[in-house]
Amino acid sequence: MAKDGIPTPDPRQVRFAKAALERIRRRRLREYEAMLVTGFTRTCPVCGYVGEFAPVGEPPRLDGLCPLCRSRERHRLFKLWIDRRGGITGDMTVLHFAPEPMFEPVLRGKAGTYVTADFMRTKVDRKLNIEALEIEDASLDLIIAHQILEHVDHHKALAECFRCLKPGGRMVVTTPLVESWETTYENPALSTPRERMLHYGQKDHLRYFGRDLKDHMRAAGFALHEFVAVEPDVSTYSLTRGETLFELTRPAAAQKKSVKTKTRKG
């Protein structure tokens, strides 16, 4: 591999840049403060609020937060999925990991049996480890797992969820993903929260997925449908452009396929 041609700056230029850094930060902060009020009218499909949204996240995402129900972009995308593809009925058993408060009343009203679960939180129906579920085979109709796979061994989690779903059952997943990356980025040498923040964007993430995540999903036996945030939904509901909600289905006659996967090491 060719060596990167990184130049050596003049020491005087470096001293100037360091002196200018704080001035640049103050100027950019004033610009960011001016941008916080966008003036755009958005609609929240979760609670029905219509009006301006608030910034959220690190770094801030403008208009990312509904000020009424506190939904974020992925929550609003999930609500659109519920309305358009969910098909949740009174004879279904639904398992919801790390449940978002704004969805509990919605899903409890739709599903026959709705169970919340988490491994760390206490205010849930069951304490469950998604990598080793204490649940009977083929007993669930729907599993919801938003922003979970980047925190755990996702191969084990996908296999366990596949096992617990009935034939025809589905799993709904959102997770940070870079579609243009061929392979998932994992770096076992990262040992501190600060290092993980730098490399993965959050201190408790274990990887940043590339598009090979879809191969991992298929390798677990799932059929895959992608529910993508597109216009006019993006501007109407303040979604993240191109964000994907993965709808994974355990086929009625399920046979696991062997799919070779690659993981890019840092």
Phi, psi and omega per residue, in radians:
M1 nan 2.361 3.139
A2 -1.158 2.503 -3.139
K3 -1.361 2.397 3.108
D4 -1.092 2.351 -3.129
G5 -1.562 1.309 -3.101
I6 -1.573 2.080 -3.106
P7 -1.308 2.853 3.050
T8 -1.773 1.972 -3.088
P9 -1.258 2.731 3.065
D10 -1.147 2.337 -3.118
P11 -0.981 -0.585 3.119
R12 -1.160 -0.639 3.101
Q13 -1.175 -0.643 3.113
V14 -1.117 -0.771 3.125
R15 -1.093 -0.686 3.105
F16 -1.115 -0.755 -3.120
A17 -1.099 -0.727 3.136
K18 -1.143 -0.652 3.112
A19 -1.211 -0.551 -3.116
A20 -1.422 -0.295 -3.015
L21 -1.006 -0.831 -3.097
E22 -1.157 -0.658 3.092
R23 -1.102 -0.717 3.115
I24 -1.118 -0.739 3.135
R25 -1.064 -0.773 -3.132
R26 -1.121 -0.716 3.136
R27 -1.146 -0.760 3.130
R28 -1.138 -0.607 3.116
L29 -1.088 -0.737 3.089
R30 -1.100 -0.669 3.114
E31 -1.156 -0.732 3.125
Y32 -1.106 -0.724 3.132
E33 -1.067 -0.658 3.114
A34 -1.193 -0.523 -3.107
M35 -1.394 -0.279 -3.054
L36 -1.076 -0.498 3.095
V37 -1.771 1.770 -3.068
T38 -1.497 -0.491 -3.110
G39 1.412 0.034 -3.137
F40 -1.463 2.460 3.053
T41 -1.595 2.154 -3.140
R42 -2.068 2.847 3.092
T43 -2.127 2.302 3.083
C44 -1.681 2.002 3.135
P45 -1.267 -0.179 -3.132
V46 -1.424 -0.845 -3.055
C47 -2.021 -0.188 3.120
G48 1.583 -0.013 3.120
Y49 -1.050 2.405 3.057
V50 -2.191 2.167 -3.121
G51 2.720 -2.849 -3.141
E52 -1.326 2.524 3.076
F53 -1.778 2.967 -3.106
A54 -1.899 2.766 3.049
P55 -1.295 2.731 3.141
V56 -2.725 2.680 3.020
G57 1.708 2.985 3.109
E58 -2.296 1.854 -0.019
P59 -1.237 2.817 -3.053
P60 -1.090 2.404 3.003
R61 -1.840 2.025 -3.074
L62 -1.111 2.423 3.125
D63 1.022 0.535 -3.111
G64 -1.504 -0.342 -2.983
L65 -2.088 2.234 2.996
C66 -1.301 2.183 -3.084
P67 -1.280 -0.227 -3.124
L68 -1.555 -1.007 -3.070
C69 -1.768 -0.084 3.132
R70 1.196 0.363 3.086
S71 -1.203 2.568 3.035
R72 -1.870 -3.110 -3.015
E73 -1.010 -0.793 -3.095
R74 -1.155 -0.532 3.109
H75 -1.183 -0.723 -3.134
R76 -1.212 -0.617 3.056
L77 -1.115 -0.713 3.115
F78 -1.117 -0.686 3.110
K79 -1.111 -0.667 3.069
L80 -1.120 -0.665 3.076
W81 -1.101 -0.758 3.115
I82 -0.981 -0.810 -3.076
D83 -1.226 -0.611 -2.984
R84 -1.742 -0.525 -3.063
R85 -2.341 -0.134 -2.987
G86 -1.043 -0.879 -3.127
G87 0.972 0.628 -3.102
I88 -1.425 2.151 -3.041
T89 -2.193 2.995 -3.040
G90 -1.202 -0.165 3.111
D91 -1.764 0.208 -3.068
M92 -1.771 2.603 3.023
T93 -1.889 2.126 -3.034
V94 -2.071 2.308 3.052
L95 -1.988 2.183 -3.043
H96 -2.117 1.958 3.106
F97 -1.463 2.491 3.135
A98 0.781 1.039 -2.974
P99 -1.132 2.379 3.064
E100 -1.441 2.305 -3.049
P101 -0.994 -0.596 -3.083
M102 -1.214 -0.277 -3.105
F103 -1.726 -0.315 -3.089
E104 -0.995 -0.878 3.131
P105 -1.122 -0.599 3.132
V106 -1.122 -0.850 -3.044
L107 -1.337 -0.612 3.079
R108 -1.114 -0.539 3.115
G109 -1.319 -0.382 -3.098
K110 -1.679 -0.764 -3.028
A111 -1.473 2.647 3.051
G112 -1.216 -0.797 3.085
T113 -2.234 2.120 -3.131
Y114 -2.156 2.099 -3.063
V115 -2.127 2.212 3.055
T116 -1.674 2.591 -3.071
A117 -2.598 2.642 3.042
D118 -2.866 2.741 3.122
F119 -1.613 -0.446 -3.072
M120 -1.876 -0.730 -3.074
R121 -1.258 2.671 -3.105
T122 -1.774 -0.482 -3.075
K123 -1.512 1.045 3.086
V124 -2.391 2.918 -3.114
D125 -1.239 -0.654 -3.098
R126 -2.473 2.485 3.009
K127 -1.571 1.954 -3.067
L128 -2.337 2.485 3.017
N129 -1.699 2.021 -3.060
I130 -1.126 -0.297 3.101
E131 -1.450 -0.253 -3.121
A132 -2.671 1.379 -3.010
L133 -1.352 2.258 3.049
E134 -1.545 1.156 -3.080
I135 -2.427 2.512 -3.123
E136 -1.147 2.664 3.064
D137 -1.049 2.527 2.991
A138 0.853 0.858 -3.075
S139 -2.068 -0.078 -3.063
L140 -2.071 2.583 3.076
D141 -1.682 -0.529 -3.089
L142 -2.625 2.338 3.025
I143 -2.097 2.296 3.127
I144 -1.977 2.170 -3.088
A145 -2.480 1.459 3.110
H146 -1.530 2.266 3.043
Q147 0.944 0.812 -3.141
I148 -1.975 -0.770 -2.939
L149 -1.100 -0.484 -3.139
E150 -1.301 -0.164 -3.114
H151 -1.740 -0.225 -2.948
V152 -2.301 3.114 2.959
D153 -1.272 1.755 -2.980
H154 -1.238 -0.450 3.082
H155 -1.127 -0.803 3.103
K156 -1.122 -0.731 -3.112
A157 -1.095 -0.787 3.138
L158 -1.122 -0.727 3.131
A159 -1.111 -0.743 3.141
E160 -1.153 -0.736 3.134
C161 -1.154 -0.683 3.074
F162 -1.027 -0.779 -3.131
R163 -1.059 -0.670 -3.026
C164 -1.462 -0.280 3.138
L165 -1.395 2.520 2.985
K166 -1.203 2.703 2.974
P167 -0.954 2.254 -3.040
G168 1.555 -0.167 3.102
G169 -1.252 2.802 -3.032
R170 -2.238 2.720 3.030
M171 -2.206 2.312 3.130
V172 -1.885 2.228 -3.037
V173 -2.323 2.343 2.815
T174 -2.186 2.572 -3.119
T175 -2.877 2.618 3.065
P176 -1.051 2.325 -3.056
L177 -2.655 2.408 3.024
V178 -1.865 1.843 -3.037
E179 -1.101 -0.522 -3.094
S180 -1.386 -0.174 3.061
W181 -1.461 2.221 3.121
E182 -1.185 -0.650 -3.065
T183 -2.237 2.721 3.104
T184 -1.220 2.477 3.136
Y185 -1.733 2.061 3.029
E186 -2.300 2.422 3.138
N187 -2.317 1.711 -3.101
P188 -1.061 -0.312 -3.111
A189 -1.325 -0.240 -3.139
L190 -1.302 2.059 -3.016
S191 -2.119 -0.153 -3.083
T192 -2.090 2.702 3.072
P193 -0.977 -0.660 -3.133
R194 -1.145 -0.705 3.100
E195 -1.144 -0.724 3.129
R196 -1.177 -0.599 3.065
M197 -1.070 -0.757 -3.127
L198 -1.133 -0.762 -3.020
H199 -1.533 -0.610 -3.024
Y200 -1.965 -0.176 3.118
G201 1.555 -0.096 3.091
Q202 -2.701 2.506 -2.952
K203 -1.246 -0.327 -3.113
D204 -1.932 0.239 3.068
H205 -1.476 2.633 -3.121
L206 -1.877 -0.159 -3.100
R207 -2.927 2.953 2.968
Y208 -2.186 2.047 -3.011
F209 -1.272 2.479 2.888
G210 -1.781 -3.009 -3.069
R211 -1.243 -0.177 3.059
D212 -1.187 -0.181 3.029
L213 -0.955 -0.622 3.140
K214 -1.149 -0.594 3.025
D215 -1.142 -0.689 3.116
H216 -1.097 -0.696 3.122
M217 -1.119 -0.768 3.129
R218 -1.193 -0.604 3.112
A219 -1.104 -0.508 3.092
A220 -1.315 -0.161 3.092
G221 1.954 -0.058 -3.029
F222 -1.421 2.562 2.828
A223 -1.547 2.540 -2.910
L224 -2.111 2.301 2.967
H225 -2.213 2.407 -3.123
E226 -1.910 2.088 3.094
F227 -1.785 1.854 -2.913
V228 -1.901 2.461 3.077
A229 -1.299 1.980 -3.121
V230 -2.296 2.921 3.041
E231 -1.289 2.603 0.073
P232 -1.489 0.051 -3.119
D233 -1.081 -0.638 -3.084
V234 -1.020 -0.878 -3.086
S235 -1.356 -0.553 -3.135
T236 -1.225 -0.819 -3.014
Y237 -1.848 0.087 -3.112
S238 0.957 1.150 3.074
L239 -1.742 2.877 3.038
T240 -1.446 2.126 -3.074
R241 -0.963 2.183 3.077
G242 1.387 -0.021 3.107
E243 -1.063 2.467 -3.056
T244 -2.033 2.276 2.931
L245 -1.744 2.111 -3.119
F246 -1.576 2.174 3.065
E247 -1.859 1.886 -3.080
L248 -1.797 2.286 -3.108
T249 -2.072 2.293 2.976
R250 -1.376 2.015 -3.084
P251 -1.038 2.699 -3.115
A252 -1.057 -0.673 3.052
A253 -2.029 1.512 -2.937
A254 -1.499 2.276 2.981
Q255 -2.345 2.175 3.129
K256 -1.169 2.391 3.069
K257 -1.832 2.483 3.097
S258 -1.510 1.995 3.137
V259 -2.107 2.151 3.107
K260 -1.244 2.335 3.129
T261 -2.179 2.667 3.134
K262 -2.179 2.508 3.051
T263 -2.198 2.208 -3.130
R264 -1.402 2.148 3.131
K265 -1.617 2.501 3.136
G266 -1.452 nan nan
